């Protein structure tokens, strides 16, 4: 009885072992010359990123930086009751913004974008420069330190800018609107 079960187990194991590799999803890069283009089982999660124009930034991140979007830089404010102007405008009708509040929020959003878009462009340029240093094998400790310092400083400036505009929204909205915003965004209580 045990022998029959072991034989069946090995038969099933053999069948599974010879299933087409294409049916398996390892999430990695294909092994050149490998049948059916199956992904390499030990491929890095970074596989494919070597083809990016700026290796450290996805196309979405570049688009977000160019558009002045928050990209999570203001999460400390957002999830702690300091709404962002962009999302406040998305909920303008539901929040029952007055004309004055709508106008002030629009002005804050425009000012935020005017400040954050150039900072995003600077980050893209700095990441591109860092990428080139490595790609062209010109990187030194000094050039690396300078590039990272530039990127870090600019990211800090970008984050501070986004946070400042969230802080400014507190002066525009009522306490009830801020609480309603939090509910609409799904923070704390679920949407009603």
C-alpha positions as CSV (number, residue, x, y, z in Angstrom):
1,X,0.0,0.0,0.0
2,X,2.8,2.4,1.0
3,X,4.8,1.4,-2.0
4,X,1.8,2.1,-4.4
5,X,1.4,5.5,-2.9
6,X,5.1,6.3,-3.2
7,X,5.0,5.2,-6.9
8,X,2.0,7.4,-7.5
9,X,3.7,10.3,-5.8
10,X,6.8,9.9,-8.0
11,X,4.7,9.6,-11.1
12,X,2.9,12.9,-10.3
13,X,6.2,14.5,-9.4
14,X,7.7,13.5,-12.7
15,X,4.7,14.8,-14.6
16,X,4.9,18.2,-12.8
17,X,8.6,18.4,-13.3
18,X,8.2,18.2,-17.1
19,X,5.4,20.7,-17.5
20,X,6.2,23.4,-19.9
21,X,8.4,26.1,-18.3
22,X,6.3,28.8,-19.9
23,X,3.4,27.9,-17.6
24,X,5.5,28.9,-14.7
25,X,5.9,32.6,-13.7
26,X,9.1,33.4,-12.0
27,X,8.9,37.1,-12.7
28,X,12.5,37.3,-14.0
29,X,14.2,37.7,-17.2
30,X,14.2,35.0,-19.9
31,X,17.2,32.7,-20.1
32,X,18.8,33.3,-23.6
33,X,18.4,30.1,-25.6
34,X,16.2,28.5,-23.0
35,X,13.1,26.7,-24.4
36,X,9.9,28.7,-24.5
37,X,11.7,31.8,-23.2
38,X,11.1,30.8,-19.6
39,X,12.3,33.3,-17.0
40,X,15.5,32.6,-15.1
41,X,14.6,31.3,-11.7
42,X,17.3,33.4,-10.0
43,X,16.7,36.6,-12.0
44,X,16.9,39.8,-10.1
45,X,13.8,41.8,-9.4
46,X,15.7,44.6,-11.2
47,X,15.8,42.6,-14.4
48,X,14.7,44.8,-17.3
49,X,15.5,48.1,-15.5
50,X,18.8,48.2,-17.3
51,X,16.8,49.3,-20.3
52,X,15.4,52.4,-18.6
53,X,16.6,55.8,-19.7
54,X,17.2,56.7,-16.1
55,X,17.9,53.5,-14.2
56,X,16.7,54.7,-10.8
57,X,13.4,56.2,-12.0
58,X,10.5,54.4,-13.7
59,X,8.5,56.1,-16.5
60,X,5.7,56.7,-14.0
61,X,8.1,58.4,-11.5
62,X,9.5,60.6,-14.2
63,X,6.0,61.6,-15.3
64,X,5.0,62.3,-11.7
65,X,8.1,64.5,-11.1
66,X,7.5,66.4,-14.3
67,X,3.8,67.0,-13.3
68,X,4.6,68.0,-9.7
69,X,2.6,65.1,-8.2
70,X,3.3,64.2,-4.6
71,X,4.6,60.6,-5.0
72,X,4.1,60.0,-1.3
73,X,6.4,62.8,-0.3
74,X,3.7,64.4,1.9
75,X,2.4,61.2,3.5
76,X,3.3,62.5,7.0
77,X,0.9,65.3,6.4
78,X,-1.7,63.6,4.3
79,X,-2.6,60.7,6.6
80,X,-2.4,62.9,9.8
81,X,-5.1,65.3,8.8
82,X,-3.4,67.8,6.5
83,X,-5.1,67.5,3.1
84,X,-3.3,68.3,-0.1
85,X,-4.7,70.9,-2.5
86,X,-4.9,68.5,-5.5
87,X,-7.1,66.0,-3.7
88,X,-9.2,68.8,-2.0
89,X,-10.0,70.0,-5.5
90,X,-11.0,66.5,-6.6
91,X,-13.5,66.5,-3.7
92,X,-14.5,70.2,-4.0
93,X,-18.2,69.5,-4.5
94,X,-18.5,66.8,-1.9
95,X,-16.6,69.0,0.6
96,X,-18.9,71.9,-0.4
97,X,-16.0,74.3,-0.9
98,X,-17.0,77.9,-1.0
99,X,-16.0,80.0,-4.1
100,X,-13.3,81.6,-1.9
101,X,-12.0,78.2,-0.7
102,X,-12.0,76.8,-4.2
103,X,-10.1,79.9,-5.5
104,X,-7.6,79.7,-2.6
105,X,-7.0,75.9,-3.1
106,X,-6.6,76.4,-6.9
107,X,-4.0,79.1,-6.2
108,X,-2.2,76.8,-3.7
109,X,-2.1,74.0,-6.2
110,X,-0.7,76.3,-9.0
111,X,1.9,77.7,-6.6
112,X,2.8,74.1,-5.5
113,X,3.3,73.0,-9.1
114,X,5.3,76.1,-9.9
115,X,7.6,75.1,-7.1
116,X,7.7,71.3,-7.4
117,X,7.9,70.8,-11.1
118,X,11.3,72.5,-11.4
119,X,12.5,70.5,-8.4
120,X,11.3,67.3,-10.1
121,X,13.2,68.3,-13.2
122,X,16.3,68.8,-11.1
123,X,15.9,65.3,-9.6
124,X,15.5,63.8,-13.1
125,X,18.6,65.6,-14.3
126,X,20.6,64.6,-11.2
127,X,19.6,61.0,-11.5
128,X,20.5,61.1,-15.2
129,X,23.9,62.5,-14.4
130,X,24.5,59.8,-11.7
131,X,23.4,57.1,-14.1
132,X,25.8,58.4,-16.8
133,X,28.7,58.4,-14.3
134,X,28.2,54.7,-13.8
135,X,27.3,53.9,-17.4
136,X,30.4,55.6,-18.7
137,X,32.6,54.2,-15.9
138,X,33.6,57.8,-14.8
139,X,32.3,57.6,-11.3
140,X,34.7,58.4,-8.5
141,X,34.1,58.6,-4.7
142,X,34.1,62.4,-5.0
143,X,31.7,62.5,-8.0
144,X,29.5,59.9,-6.3
145,X,29.3,61.9,-3.1
146,X,28.5,65.1,-5.0
147,X,25.8,63.5,-7.1
148,X,24.1,61.9,-4.1
149,X,24.3,65.1,-2.1
150,X,22.6,66.9,-5.0
151,X,19.9,64.3,-5.3
152,X,19.3,64.1,-1.5
153,X,19.1,67.9,-1.1
154,X,16.7,68.3,-4.0
155,X,14.5,65.4,-2.8
156,X,14.4,67.1,0.6
157,X,13.4,70.4,-1.0
158,X,10.7,68.7,-3.0
159,X,9.3,66.9,0.1
160,X,9.4,70.1,2.1
161,X,7.5,71.9,-0.7
162,X,4.7,69.3,-0.8
163,X,4.4,69.3,3.0
164,X,4.2,73.1,3.1
165,X,1.2,73.1,0.8
166,X,-0.5,70.5,2.9
167,X,0.1,72.7,5.9
168,X,-1.3,75.7,4.1
169,X,-4.6,73.8,3.4
170,X,-5.4,73.8,7.1
171,X,-5.9,77.5,6.9
172,X,-8.4,77.1,4.0
173,X,-10.6,74.3,5.2
174,X,-12.9,74.0,8.2
175,X,-12.4,71.3,10.8
176,X,-15.5,69.6,9.5
177,X,-14.2,69.7,6.0
178,X,-10.9,68.2,7.1
179,X,-12.6,65.4,8.9
180,X,-14.9,64.7,5.9
181,X,-11.8,64.7,3.6
182,X,-10.1,62.1,5.8
183,X,-13.2,59.9,5.6
184,X,-13.4,60.4,1.8
185,X,-9.8,59.4,1.4
186,X,-10.4,56.3,3.6
187,X,-8.3,57.3,6.6
188,X,-9.6,56.0,9.9
189,X,-13.3,55.4,9.3
190,X,-14.5,53.8,6.1
191,X,-16.4,55.8,3.5
192,X,-20.1,56.3,4.1
